[in-house]
């Protein structure tokens, strides 16, 4: 089985991350005043969300996604309450893979010495997971735990931010984002 890699459309709104690629074609305001959701990919958009939405219908859509994790009526996925994990915007190495939550299939086609960071399945409010492919082609996962402002792994690698931890674990080891 091969997972189709699709273009993600991730946005952060009030601390929550949503994936909107299936919603774009149904977005009532798409293209009005030359505003397109894709222009906001991987960004914190809380102020824009408030600025452009004048009734409570969009709030209902997001609430439905939070409740169901995926709202088939709107096509909105709720990724989790993880926007605060990132310094500013959602980094390019972060991926949401609803059909491959452990990224095993995704990494099959990834080059050696590559990695992604993804939502944690076991502790979604306090951690993320990283999946990497080493130089031999073996795929590994590690949980990235957040405790206050500190990030760490079970093996004892720690840093003051997610970005610093990713740098220590992968970038300094010549891994690239998949």
C-alpha positions in Angstrom: 0.0 0.0 0.0 1.4 3.4 -0.9 0.1 6.6 0.6 -0.7 9.4 -1.8 1.2 12.4 -0.7 -1.1 15.4 -0.9 -0.6 19.0 -0.4 -1.4 19.9 3.2 -3.1 23.1 4.2 -2.3 23.6 7.9 -3.4 26.6 9.8 -3.3 27.5 13.5 -6.3 29.2 15.1 -6.3 30.1 18.8 -3.8 27.4 19.7 -5.4 24.6 17.6 -4.1 23.3 14.3 -6.5 22.4 11.5 -5.9 20.8 8.1 -8.0 22.4 5.4 -7.0 20.9 2.0 -10.4 19.1 1.6 -12.2 22.2 2.7 -10.7 24.8 0.3 -13.1 24.0 -2.6 -16.1 24.6 -0.2 -14.7 27.7 1.5 -17.4 30.3 1.0 -15.0 33.2 1.0 -12.3 31.7 -1.3 -11.0 34.3 -3.7 -13.1 37.2 -2.4 -10.9 40.3 -2.2 -8.1 38.1 -3.7 -7.9 36.2 -0.4 -7.1 32.5 -0.6 -6.7 29.9 2.2 -3.5 28.6 0.5 -1.9 32.0 1.2 -2.1 31.2 4.9 -0.6 27.7 4.8 1.4 26.8 7.9 0.6 30.2 9.6 -1.0 31.3 12.8 -4.2 33.0 11.5 -6.2 33.8 14.6 -6.4 37.6 13.9 -7.3 37.0 10.2 -9.9 34.5 11.1 -11.6 37.0 13.4 -11.2 39.8 10.8 -12.9 37.9 7.9 -15.6 35.9 9.7 -18.7 37.9 10.8 -21.0 35.1 12.0 -20.7 32.0 14.1 -20.9 29.5 11.2 -17.1 29.1 10.9 -16.9 28.5 14.6 -19.4 25.7 14.3 -17.4 24.1 11.6 -14.2 24.2 13.7 -16.1 22.9 16.7 -17.5 20.0 14.7 -13.9 19.2 13.5 -12.6 19.3 17.1 -15.4 17.0 18.2 -15.1 14.4 15.4 -11.4 14.9 14.5 -12.6 15.0 10.9 -15.8 16.6 9.8 -16.9 14.9 6.6 -19.5 17.6 6.0 -16.9 20.4 5.7 -13.7 18.4 5.0 -11.9 20.0 8.0 -9.5 17.9 10.1 -8.6 18.8 13.7 -4.9 18.1 14.1 -4.8 19.1 17.8 -4.1 21.8 20.4 -0.5 22.0 19.3 0.0 25.5 17.8 1.8 26.6 20.9 4.5 23.9 20.3 5.9 26.0 17.5 7.7 29.3 17.9 5.6 31.1 15.3 4.4 29.3 12.2 4.0 25.6 11.6 7.4 24.4 10.3 7.8 22.7 7.0 9.0 19.5 8.6 5.7 19.1 10.4 3.1 16.8 8.7 -0.4 15.6 9.4 -1.0 12.2 7.9 -4.5 11.1 8.8 -4.2 7.8 6.8 -0.7 7.0 8.0 -0.5 8.3 11.6 2.8 6.7 12.3 4.3 7.8 8.9 5.5 4.3 8.0 4.1 4.4 4.5 5.1 8.1 4.0 8.7 7.4 4.8 9.0 4.5 2.4 9.4 6.9 -0.5 11.5 9.4 1.5 15.2 9.7 0.9 17.7 8.3 3.4 18.6 10.6 6.2 15.3 12.4 6.2 12.7 13.1 8.9 9.3 14.5 9.7 7.6 15.6 12.9 4.0 14.6 13.3 1.2 14.6 15.9 1.7 12.2 18.7 -0.8 9.4 19.0 -0.1 8.6 22.6 0.1 12.0 24.2 -1.3 14.6 21.8 -1.4 17.5 24.2 2.1 17.2 25.6 4.2 15.7 22.8 4.9 15.3 19.1 6.5 12.4 17.4 9.4 12.4 14.9 9.8 9.7 12.3 13.1 9.4 10.5 14.8 7.2 7.9 18.4 6.5 8.5 21.2 5.9 5.9 20.4 2.2 5.7 16.7 2.8 5.0 15.5 1.8 8.4 12.6 3.9 9.8 12.6 5.0 13.4 10.3 7.0 15.6 11.0 9.1 18.7 8.6 11.0 21.0 9.4 14.6 21.5 8.0 15.5 25.0 7.1 19.0 26.2 7.3 19.8 29.9 6.6 23.5 30.3 9.1 25.3 28.1 11.5 22.3 27.9 11.5 19.6 25.2 13.2 16.3 25.6 13.4 12.7 24.4 13.3 9.5 26.4 17.1 9.1 25.6 17.8 12.3 27.5 18.3 14.8 24.6 16.8 18.1 25.7 16.4 21.7 24.4 14.5 24.9 25.2 12.4 24.8 22.1 11.0 22.3 19.6 13.2 23.9 16.9 16.3 23.4 19.0 15.5 19.8 19.7 14.9 19.1 16.0 18.2 20.8 15.3 20.0 18.6 17.8 18.4 15.3 16.7 18.3 15.8 13.0 19.8 18.9 11.4 23.2 18.6 13.1 23.2 14.9 12.0 22.7 16.0 8.4 19.1 14.8 8.1 16.7 16.8 6.0 13.0 17.3 6.2 11.1 14.8 4.1 
